Amino acid sequence: MTKQDIVNRISKETGVDKATVLACVEGFTKTVSESLIEHEPVYLRGFGSFILKTRAQKIGRNISKNTALVIPEHQIVGFKPSQTLAEKVK
């Protein structure tokens, strides 16, 4: 499902015009992104949590050159679904 599919579905189900729905969806994604950039997790009850996970430093390999390289510690965004959502998906 793409962003446009989401906008179309919400617009159809709520009767709100697509431009307004698109602005809301983009506002939501911008707010979530800014919160994660500021290292603040985002919790949405009944849906899930967007959190930052720290990956430890490790040694990787460049297979084509057969060399080792150090991959530094870094953070990635993770999503943990709520128990309600996880049960509905099963």
Residue, then its C-alpha position, 0 to 999 in steps of 0.5 A: m500500500t502506498k501513501q496515495d492508496i492510504v490517502n484515497r482510502i481515508s478520503k473515501e471512508t471519511g468524505v474529506d477531500k484528498a488534499t486535506v487528507l494528504a496534508c494530514v498524512e504528510g504532517f503525521t510522517k513529518t512529526v514522527s520523523e522529527s521526533l525520531i531525529e530528536h531521539e524521542p520514541v513515538y507511541l500510538r496506543g492500539f497501533g504500535s511504537f516507533i523506537l530507536k534501536t542501537r546496533a553495536q559496532k561490528i566487523g563487516r566484509n567487502i566480499s569483492k575486495n576480500t577486506a574487512l571493515v569496521i561498521p560503527e555503532h549506529q541507530i536504526v528505527g524500529f517498529k514494535p506493533s501493539q499487542t492488539l495489532a499483533e493479535k489481529v494480524k495473526 
